[in-house]
Amino acid sequence: MASFEKLRIAVVGAGFMGRLHARSIAESEIASLAGIVDPVEAAGREAAALFDTHHLASVEDALGRSDIDAFVVAVADRQHQVAIPILEQGKPVLLEKPMAHDLDAAKRIAAAARASDARLMVAHILRFDPRYVQAAERIRAGEIGDPIHASSGRLTVRDVGLRMNGTSSVCFYMGVHDVDILQWLSGKNVTTVFARAAGTLMASLGVDSEDAVFSICEMEDGMVGTLHCGWSLPSDMPTGIWARSEVVGTKGVVDVDVRDHGLRVMGPRGWRLPDGLHWPEVNGRLAGDLREEIGHFVAAVRDDRPFVISVEEALRAVAVNDAILKSVRSGRRETVADWRL
Ligand SMILES: NC(=O)c1ccc[n+]([C@@H]2O[C@H](COP(=O)([O-])OP(=O)(O)OC[C@H]3O[C@@H](n4cnc5c(N)ncnc54)[C@H](O)[C@@H]3O)[C@@H](O)[C@H]2O)c1
């Protein structure tokens, strides 16, 4: 496509994340929104009306059109295989994280992209967050020496677990961010894991899900890491993003603390810590990491440049999560399976 043309992108999934992507694309100078796909007619029509585009009932309908250049796929974790027919047609896809809900499904998606040479980027949004990106760059530049050990984790409020209602593991909906951060920041792969889950809260609320999962990771070159994720925080926490990451090296430390984005508001609900970086509204438009992510995807497709995260890196995060859930079930240390195709 000529560089002055906008990339026409359809969004698959009209839920929480799909609507954020749709808005971000509709507000973009380099992309345009070419439709919203959702088999649930009410949700699809409502979102399409909101962003002044048309509703399509299925991916097959969308693939029959000539006015769609690329797709954002934002359906539930266990349905990411809807990206396969799109990739088989060679269309570029920005696929929400996690790449899939298990390694077999992720490998099928990667194989479809490879077979047709389609561009595929998994939307690990923290790859566009200035705090994490600077942490990775400073470690690469040698500022902390060689990484020795690291930890990364995030908790959110229990309302998210209730909304998900057992449709995704907390390891895949949330924890996959930290699996990627641990391996990306340290530059080392996780080789084995030992994991335990807490599960009393969600069970008491009638939800078939872990509350939180804690893992000890053996990593390459003798490194040790820990991971944790959970949707166990009380509903009245001032923020839904309670996350920290730390890498300790032979010469120093990198510490990322994103529990507070620098803005504190005291109101009728007590202190609130609003999102200042992921997708804040700034002067009437969505800004932050999400806008950077869409901008990068469009520019990399248009200019045929590599994405900042490779398919292999997304696959290896899924492989670690598979081993974590296996260890929770077996009660033993588990080896991370080979994620390579
Ligand atoms: N990057 C982030 O920070 C972040 C945050 C939240 C969610 N996510 C990811 O985004 C994805 C979507 O999560 P969500 O919370 O928006 O889910 P959601 O349940 O709110 O929305 C999913 C939508 O997909 C639709 N859908 C189901 N099958 C479909 C199909 N075959 N074709 C088209 N649409 C279909 C559903 O009807 C629903 O409207 C998940 O993979 C999740 O992990 C990412």
The ligand as an SDF file (V2000), in Angstrom:
LIG
                    3D

 44 48  0  0  0  0  0  0  0  0999 V2000
   -3.7720   -5.5940   26.6570 N   0  0  0  0  0  0  0  0  0  0  0  0
   -4.4670   -5.5630   27.7760 C   0  0  0  0  0  0  0  0  0  0  0  0
   -4.0920   -4.8960   28.7280 O   0  0  0  0  0  0  0  0  0  0  0  0
   -5.7470   -6.3430   27.8540 C   0  0  0  0  0  0  0  0  0  0  0  0
   -6.7120   -5.9880   28.8050 C   0  0  0  0  0  0  0  0  0  0  0  0
   -7.8830   -6.7320   28.8360 C   0  0  0  0  0  0  0  0  0  0  0  0
   -8.0810   -7.7800   27.9430 C   0  0  0  0  0  0  0  0  0  0  0  0
   -7.1090   -8.1120   27.0420 N   0  0  0  0  0  0  0  0  0  0  0  0
   -7.2780   -9.2450   26.1120 C   0  0  0  0  0  0  0  0  0  0  0  0
   -8.2290   -8.8580   25.1290 O   0  0  0  0  0  0  0  0  0  0  0  0
   -8.9850  -10.0070   24.7080 C   0  0  0  0  0  0  0  0  0  0  0  0
  -10.4650   -9.6930   24.8550 C   0  0  0  0  0  0  0  0  0  0  0  0
  -10.7660   -9.5000   26.2350 O   0  0  0  0  0  0  0  0  0  0  0  0
  -12.0420   -8.6660   26.6720 P   0  0  0  0  0  0  0  0  0  0  0  0
  -11.9230   -8.4680   28.1330 O   0  0  0  0  0  0  0  0  0  0  0  0
  -12.2100   -7.4910   25.7700 O   0  0  0  0  0  0  0  0  0  0  0  0
  -13.2120   -9.7370   26.3640 O   0  0  0  0  0  0  0  0  0  0  0  0
  -14.7850   -9.4690   26.2910 P   0  0  0  0  0  0  0  0  0  0  0  0
  -15.4260  -10.7090   26.7820 O   0  0  0  0  0  0  0  0  0  0  0  0
  -15.1300   -8.1560   26.9130 O   0  0  0  0  0  0  0  0  0  0  0  0
  -15.0830   -9.3250   24.7120 O   0  0  0  0  0  0  0  0  0  0  0  0
  -14.9330  -10.3790   23.7980 C   0  0  0  0  0  0  0  0  0  0  0  0
  -15.8830  -10.1250   22.6270 C   0  0  0  0  0  0  0  0  0  0  0  0
  -15.5790  -11.0630   21.5920 O   0  0  0  0  0  0  0  0  0  0  0  0
  -16.8040  -11.4580   20.9920 C   0  0  0  0  0  0  0  0  0  0  0  0
  -16.6110  -12.6950   20.2370 N   0  0  0  0  0  0  0  0  0  0  0  0
  -16.6580  -13.9650   20.6650 C   0  0  0  0  0  0  0  0  0  0  0  0
  -16.4320  -14.8280   19.6380 N   0  0  0  0  0  0  0  0  0  0  0  0
  -16.2170  -14.0720   18.5460 C   0  0  0  0  0  0  0  0  0  0  0  0
  -15.9250  -14.3750   17.1920 C   0  0  0  0  0  0  0  0  0  0  0  0
  -15.8010  -15.6310   16.7530 N   0  0  0  0  0  0  0  0  0  0  0  0
  -15.7570  -13.3480   16.3310 N   0  0  0  0  0  0  0  0  0  0  0  0
  -15.8810  -12.0780   16.7580 C   0  0  0  0  0  0  0  0  0  0  0  0
  -16.1700  -11.7350   18.0310 N   0  0  0  0  0  0  0  0  0  0  0  0
  -16.3250  -12.7240   18.9160 C   0  0  0  0  0  0  0  0  0  0  0  0
  -17.7600  -11.5520   22.1600 C   0  0  0  0  0  0  0  0  0  0  0  0
  -19.1190  -11.5440   21.7220 O   0  0  0  0  0  0  0  0  0  0  0  0
  -17.3710  -10.3150   22.9670 C   0  0  0  0  0  0  0  0  0  0  0  0
  -18.1180   -9.1880   22.5630 O   0  0  0  0  0  0  0  0  0  0  0  0
   -8.5120  -11.1810   25.5870 C   0  0  0  0  0  0  0  0  0  0  0  0
   -7.5860  -11.9520   24.8700 O   0  0  0  0  0  0  0  0  0  0  0  0
   -7.8450  -10.4980   26.7680 C   0  0  0  0  0  0  0  0  0  0  0  0
   -6.8410  -11.2670   27.3780 O   0  0  0  0  0  0  0  0  0  0  0  0
   -5.9680   -7.3850   26.9790 C   0  0  0  0  0  0  0  0  0  0  0  0
  1  2  1  0
  2  3  2  0
  2  4  1  0
  4  5  1  0
  4 44  2  0
  5  6  2  0
  6  7  1  0
  7  8  2  0
  8  9  1  0
  8 44  1  0
  9 10  1  0
  9 42  1  0
 10 11  1  0
 11 12  1  0
 11 40  1  0
 12 13  1  0
 13 14  1  0
 14 15  2  0
 14 16  1  0
 14 17  1  0
 17 18  1  0
 18 19  2  0
 18 20  1  0
 18 21  1  0
 21 22  1  0
 22 23  1  0
 23 24  1  0
 23 38  1  0
 24 25  1  0
 25 26  1  0
 25 36  1  0
 26 27  1  0
 26 35  1  0
 27 28  2  0
 28 29  1  0
 29 30  1  0
 29 35  2  0
 30 31  1  0
 30 32  2  0
 32 33  1  0
 33 34  2  0
 34 35  1  0
 36 37  1  0
 36 38  1  0
 38 39  1  0
 40 41  1  0
 40 42  1  0
 42 43  1  0
M  CHG  2   8   1  16  -1
M  END
$$$$
